[in-house]
Amino acid sequence: LLRLAPESPQAPQALLQIAERYMVLEDPKSAIVEYSKILKKYRGSPAEKDAHFGIANALFKRKLFPDALRQFGVGKKRWPEFFRVRSNLLYNYAESLFQVRNFSRAGAAFLRMVNVNPTSDFSHRALARLGDIQLELGRTEEAIRVYSRVISTYPKTEGAWVSLIRIADIGVEGKFKLKPGWVFQNV
């Protein structure tokens, strides 16, 4: 299709599918190339929004967090509603903020994600990250409360396991100020 009819209305969607396939194959660098073609050649097409956020996600996957944040920021200004319908985008945006140590904005983004879509597959991880932020800010007891909430609200999830490990690490480091029975009451 792309060779025979590059001006076809389906061409941007075909490129989008190629880029998304590269993401599935864990090749974000090639995905960026394909997404960029959409932005250059098919501006204004329905695939433009997906391509823009696709680049942001690919940069995130490559751990290029400042670049991902720039891309997310431009997309967020242009299509603010897109974050509300795509939990993975909001999670990756918040995680990028966390990785560059912008804890106040990361915390706000993680909290927004949990509040807007508490049943999302990312909510348990986002809530655990809120605990990590408290820990990074030196608020150990608040971190333990957040981790405990993850354990009780989302048992048997990645977020709960991470929270259990974080609480154990806090205990091992001698910072544990709450009685273990209180922390683990819901496990």
VOBA-1610 file (N, C-alpha, C; in pm, whole numbers, padded with zeros to 5 digits, always signed):
BEGIN
Leu+00082-00118+00000Leu+00000+00000+00000Leu+00087+00126+00000Leu+00189+00127+00085Leu+00272+00247+00095Leu+00352+00274-00032Arg+00391+00169-00102Arg+00464+00189-00227Arg+00370+00218-00343Leu+00258+00146-00347Leu+00166+00160-00461Leu+00076+00283-00450Ala+00039+00319-00329Ala-00055+00431-00312Ala-00020+00512-00188Pro+00095+00584-00192Pro+00137+00658-00074Pro+00042+00771-00034Glu-00043+00813-00127Glu-00139+00920-00097Glu-00275+00866-00053Ser-00285+00735-00040Ser-00410+00674+00002Ser-00448+00722+00142Pro-00575+00737+00170Pro-00617+00776+00306Pro-00578+00672+00412Gln-00551+00549+00369Gln-00511+00444+00463Gln-00360+00441+00489Ala-00282+00518+00413Ala-00136+00517+00427Ala-00089+00555+00567Pro-00142+00662+00628Pro-00095+00694+00764Pro-00125+00582+00864Gln-00240+00519+00848Gln-00276+00409+00938Gln-00183+00290+00916Ala-00144+00265+00791Ala-00051+00156+00762Ala+00084+00182+00829Leu+00132+00306+00818Leu+00259+00341+00884Leu+00247+00328+01036Leu+00134+00367+01089Leu+00110+00357+01233Leu+00117+00210+01276Gln+00058+00122+01199Gln+00063-00021+01233Gln+00205-00075+01226Ile+00283-00028+01129Ile+00423-00070+01120Ile+00500-00024+01244Ala+00480+00103+01282Ala+00549+00157+01399Ala+00509+00081+01525Glu+00380+00054+01541Glu+00334-00018+01659Glu+00388-00161+01662Arg+00404-00219+01545Arg+00464-00353+01539Arg+00608-00350+01588Tyr+00682-00245+01548Tyr+00820-00230+01598Tyr+00821-00218+01751Met+00723-00149+01806Met+00716-00137+01953Met+00693-00274+02016Val+00604-00353+01958Val+00578-00488+02009Val+00706-00573+02001Leu+00784-00551+01896Leu+00909-00626+01877Leu+01025-00568+01959Glu+00993-00472+02048Glu+01095-00409+02133Glu+01203-00338+02052Asp+01163-00271+01944Asp+01255-00193+01862Asp+01204-00049+01854Pro+01213+00025+01966Pro+01159+00161+01968Pro+01231+00256+01873Lys+01356+00231+01844Lys+01431+00318+01753Lys+01369+00315+01613Ser+01338+00196+01564Ser+01274+00185+01433Ser+01132+00239+01437Ala+01064+00222+01549Ala+00928+00276+01564Ala+00929+00428+01550Ile+01029+00492+01610Ile+01039+00638+01602Ile+01051+00682+01457Val+01128+00608+01378Val+01144+00641+01236Val+01009+00637+01165Glu+00931+00534+01191Glu+00801+00520+01125Glu+00701+00624+01174Tyr+00699+00648+01305Tyr+00609+00751+01359Tyr+00644+00888+01300Ser+00774+00914+01286Ser+00818+01043+01232Ser+00773+01064+01088Lys+00767+00957+01013Lys+00717+00967+00875Lys+00574+01018+00873Ile+00494+00972+00967Ile+00354+01016+00975Ile+00350+01165+01005Leu+00432+01209+01101Leu+00431+01351+01138Leu+00479+01441+01025Lys+00572+01392+00946Lys+00624+01472+00835Lys+00530+01475+00715Lys+00478+01360+00679Lys+00403+01349+00554Lys+00252+01359+00570Tyr+00200+01322+00685Tyr+00054+01313+00700Tyr+00002+01398+00816Arg+00057+01518+00828Arg+00010+01610+00932Arg-00138+01637+00915Gly-00209+01632+01026Gly-00353+01655+01021Gly-00435+01529+01003Ser-00369+01418+00979Ser-00443+01292+00964Ser-00483+01241+01102Pro-00581+01151+01107Pro-00620+01092+01236Pro-00505+01018+01306Ala-00406+00974+01229Ala-00294+00899+01287Ala-00189+00991+01350Glu-00198+01121+01328Glu-00096+01214+01379Glu-00085+01209+01532Lys-00198+01210+01600Lys-00199+01208+01746Lys-00132+01080+01798Asp-00170+00966+01741Asp-00110+00838+01783Asp+00040+00836+01755Ala+00081+00894+01642Ala+00223+00897+01608Ala+00300+00983+01706His+00243+01096+01740His+00310+01187+01833His+00333+01120+01968Phe+00228+01061+02023Phe+00242+00993+02152Phe+00321+00863+02138Gly+00317+00804+02020Gly+00399+00685+01995Gly+00547+00717+02006Ile+00588+00832+01953Ile+00727+00875+01966Ile+00762+00895+02113Ala+00672+00960+02188Ala+00696+00982+02331Ala+00715+00848+02403Asn+00630+00750+02373Asn+00641+00618+02436Asn+00770+00547+02394Ala+00807+00561+02268Ala+00930+00498+02220Ala+01052+00560+02289Leu+01052+00691+02306Leu+01161+00758+02378Leu+01164+00711+02524Phe+01047+00694+02582Phe+01036+00641+02718Phe+01099+00501+02724Lys+01062+00415+02630Lys+01116+00278+02627Lys+01269+00278+02614Arg+01321+00379+02542Arg+01467+00389+02525Arg+01533+00456+02645Lys+01453+00490+02746Lys+01499+00555+02869Lys+01557+00694+02843Leu+01508+00759+02739Leu+01545+00897+02708Leu+01439+00988+02769Phe+01438+00992+02901Phe+01328+01056+02974Phe+01311+01205+02947Pro+01419+01284+02942Pro+01397+01427+02910Pro+01335+01447+02771Asp+01380+01368+02673Asp+01322+01377+02538Asp+01177+01332+02538Ala+01150+01225+02610Ala+01011+01176+02620Ala+00922+01282+02683Leu+00971+01348+02786Leu+00893+01453+02851Leu+00861+01569+02758Arg+00958+01607+02677Arg+00933+01714+02578Arg+00822+01673+02482Gln+00831+01550+02433Gln+00731+01499+02339Gln+00594+01487+02405Phe+00592+01434+02528Phe+00465+01425+02602Phe+00407+01564+02624Gly+00494+01660+02657Gly+00447+01795+02685Gly+00380+01861+02566Val+00440+01847+02449Val+00380+01903+02327Val+00246+01835+02299Gly+00243+01704+02310Gly+00119+01630+02286Gly+00011+01662+02387Lys+00052+01680+02511Lys-00043+01710+02618Lys-00110+01846+02595Lys-00034+01941+02545Lys-00092+02073+02515Lys-00189+02065+02398Arg-00153+01986+02299Arg-00234+01980+02178Arg-00357+01890+02193Trp-00340+01778+02264Trp-00449+01681+02280Trp-00463+01643+02428Pro-00505+01735+02514Pro-00509+01706+02658Pro-00602+01590+02695Glu-00706+01568+02616Glu-00801+01461+02649Glu-00742+01322+02629Phe-00635+01313+02550Phe-00577+01183+02517Phe-00520+01115+02640Phe-00467+01194+02734Phe-00413+01136+02857Phe-00524+01073+02941Arg-00643+01127+02933Arg-00752+01074+03015Arg-00800+00938+02966Val-00783+00910+02839Val-00832+00783+02785Val-00722+00677+02772Arg-00599+00717+02788Arg-00488+00624+02774Arg-00404+00621+02902Ser-00436+00529+02990Ser-00365+00520+03118Ser-00216+00495+03099Asn-00181+00417+02997Asn-00040+00388+02975Asn+00039+00516+02944Leu-00022+00608+02871Leu+00046+00734+02839Leu+00069+00815+02965Leu-00033+00827+03046Leu-00021+00905+03169Leu+00081+00840+03263Tyr+00081+00708+03269Tyr+00179+00638+03354Tyr+00321+00665+03304Asn+00344+00651+03174Asn+00478+00673+03119Asn+00523+00818+03136Tyr+00429+00911+03122Tyr+00460+01052+03145Tyr+00501+01073+03291Ala+00422+01021+03384Ala+00452+01035+03527Ala+00584+00966+03562Glu+00608+00849+03506Glu+00732+00776+03533Glu+00852+00853+03478Ser+00836+00917+03364Ser+00945+01000+03309Ser+00977+01115+03404Leu+00873+01177+03458Leu+00894+01284+03556Leu+00966+01230+03680Phe+00928+01111+03724Phe+00994+01048+03839Phe+01142+01025+03809Gln+01169+00974+03690Gln+01308+00940+03654Gln+01398+01063+03646Val+01342+01179+03613Val+01423+01302+03611Val+01415+01374+03746Arg+01356+01305+03845Arg+01348+01351+03983Arg+01262+01476+04001Asn+01162+01492+03918Asn+01064+01600+03936Asn+00948+01539+04014Phe+00971+01521+04144Phe+00878+01444+04225Phe+00743+01511+04244Ser+00738+01643+04250Ser+00607+01708+04271Ser+00516+01687+04150Arg+00569+01707+04030Arg+00487+01686+03910Arg+00458+01538+03888Ala+00557+01452+03917Ala+00535+01308+03903Ala+00424+01263+03998Gly+00430+01310+04121Gly+00328+01272+04219Gly+00189+01316+04175Ala+00180+01438+04122Ala+00050+01489+04075Ala-00002+01404+03959Ala+00088+01364+03868Ala+00046+01284+03752Ala+00005+01142+03794Phe+00083+01080+03884Phe+00046+00947+03933Phe-00087+00952+04006Leu-00106+01055+04089Leu-00230+01068+04165Leu-00349+01090+04072Arg-00330+01172+03969Arg-00437+01195+03870Arg-00474+01063+03803Met-00373+00984+03770Met-00399+00857+03704Met-00481+00764+03792Val-00444+00754+03919Val-00516+00666+04012Val-00658+00716+04034Asn-00674+00847+04045Asn-00807+00904+04071Asn-00899+00895+03949Val-00845+00917+03831Val-00926+00914+03709Val-00965+00771+03671Asn-00872+00679+03688Asn-00898+00542+03645Asn-00842+00442+03747Pro-00908+00427+03862Pro-00854+00338+03966Pro-00851+00191+03928Thr-00923+00151+03825Thr-00923+00011+03784Thr-00824-00018+03671Ser-00748+00082+03632Ser-00649+00065+03526Ser-00544-00038+03566Asp-00486-00103+03468Asp-00378-00198+03494Asp-00255-00129+03552Phe-00249+00003+03543Phe-00132+00078+03590Phe-00153+00138+03729Ser-00275+00134+03782Ser-00304+00202+03909Ser-00221+00151+04025His-00205+00021+04036His-00128-00034+04148His+00018+00009+04141Arg+00073+00016+04020Arg+00211+00062+04006Arg+00223+00212+04034Ala+00123+00288+03989Ala+00123+00433+04012Ala+00117+00463+04162Leu+00032+00390+04232Leu+00019+00412+04376Leu+00148+00374+04449Ala+00212+00265+04405Ala+00341+00227+04464Ala+00446+00335+04437Arg+00440+00395+04320Arg+00533+00504+04288Arg+00509+00625+04377Leu+00383+00648+04416Leu+00355+00757+04510Leu+00424+00729+04643Gly+00429+00604+04682Gly+00505+00567+04801Gly+00654+00592+04782Asp+00705+00557+04665Asp+00847+00581+04635Asp+00880+00730+04643Ile+00788+00813+04596Ile+00811+00958+04601Ile+00820+01004+04747Gln+00729+00953+04830Gln+00734+00989+04972Gln+00868+00946+05033Leu+00913+00828+04995Leu+01041+00778+05046Leu+01156+00867+04999Glu+01155+00905+04872Glu+01259+00993+04817Glu+01262+01127+04888Leu+01146+01173+04933Leu+01136+01302+05001Leu+01163+01291+05151Gly+01198+01170+05196Gly+01231+01149+05336Gly+01111+01133+05428Arg+00996+01107+05372Arg+00872+01091+05449Arg+00842+00942+05466Thr+00921+00876+05548Thr+00916+00730+05561Thr+00780+00681+05609Glu+00725+00742+05711Glu+00597+00693+05763Glu+00485+00710+05661Glu+00486+00822+05589Glu+00385+00842+05484Glu+00404+00738+05373Ala+00529+00708+05339Ala+00557+00606+05238Ala+00499+00472+05281Ile+00517+00436+05407Ile+00465+00310+05458Ile+00313+00308+05449Arg+00248+00419+05480Arg+00102+00425+05468Arg+00057+00405+05323Val+00129+00467+05231Val+00093+00450+05089Val+00115+00306+05046Tyr+00230+00250+05081Tyr+00258+00112+05044Tyr+00153+00018+05103Ser+00112+00043+05226Ser+00010-00040+05290Ser-00122-00033+05214Arg-00154+00086+05166Arg-00277+00102+05087Arg-00269+00022+04957Val-00153+00022+04894Val-00137-00056+04770Val-00160-00204+04800Ile-00100-00250+04908Ile-00111-00392+04945Ile-00256-00430+04973Ser-00329-00343+05041Ser-00468-00376+05075Ser-00564-00355+04958Thr-00539-00254+04875Thr-00630-00222+04766Thr-00605-00309+04642Tyr-00480-00340+04616Tyr-00443-00416+04495Tyr-00360-00539+04531Pro-00414-00632+04612Pro-00334-00749+04651Pro-00297-00834+04529Lys-00186-00902+04542Lys-00138-00994+04438Lys-00112-00925+04304Thr-00068-00799+04309Thr-00029-00727+04188Thr+00118-00691+04200Glu+00175-00646+04091Glu+00314-00602+04091Glu+00334-00488+04192Gly+00239-00395+04195Gly+00248-00284+04289Gly+00250-00330+04434Ala+00170-00432+04466Ala+00167-00485+04602Ala+00299-00552+04638Trp+00355-00628+04543Trp+00482-00695+04570Trp+00594-00593+04588Val+00595-00491+04504Val+00695-00385+04518Val+00680-00317+04654Ser+00557-00292+04692Ser+00530-00226+04820Ser+00578-00311+04938Leu+00552-00440+04932Leu+00600-00530+05038Leu+00752-00526+05049Ile+00818-00526+04934Ile+00966-00521+04933Ile+01015-00389+04989Arg+00949-00279+04951Arg+00991-00147+05002Arg+00975-00140+05154Ile+00862-00191+05205Ile+00840-00190+05350Ile+00946-00275+05419Ala+00978-00390+05361Ala+01083-00476+05418Ala+01218-00404+05416Asp+01249-00335+05306Asp+01374-00259+05298Asp+01381-00151+05405Ile+01270-00084+05428Ile+01265+00020+05530Ile+01294-00043+05667Gly+01235-00159+05693Gly+01258-00229+05819Gly+01402-00271+05837Val+01463-00320+05731Val+01602-00365+05735Val+01695-00247+05762Glu+01661-00132+05707Glu+01745-00014+05726Glu+01727+00048+05864Gly+01636-00006+05946Gly+01617+00046+06080Gly+01531+00170+06087Lys+01461+00204+05981Lys+01377+00323+05979Lys+01232+00290+06012Phe+01205+00166+06042Phe+01069+00120+06062Phe+01016+00172+06195Lys+00923+00267+06190Lys+00871+00328+06313Lys+00731+00279+06348Leu+00670+00201+06262Leu+00536+00149+06289Leu+00547+00002+06327Lys+00453-00045+06404Lys+00453-00186+06443Lys+00425-00272+06320Pro+00501-00380+06300Pro+00479-00463+06183Pro+00336-00511+06170Gly+00267-00540+06281Gly+00127-00584+06274Gly+00037-00482+06210Trp+00066-00350+06230Trp-00017-00245+06169Trp+00008-00239+06019Val+00132-00249+05980Val+00167-00237+05838Val+00114-00356+05758Phe+00127-00476+05815Phe+00092-00596+05740Phe-00048-00649+05772Gln-00133-00570+05832Gln-00263-00618+05873Gln-00351-00664+05757Asn-00330-00612+05638Asn-00417-00646+05525Asn-00353-00746+05429Val-00243-00802+05465Val-00174-00893+05374Val-00221-01034+05395
//
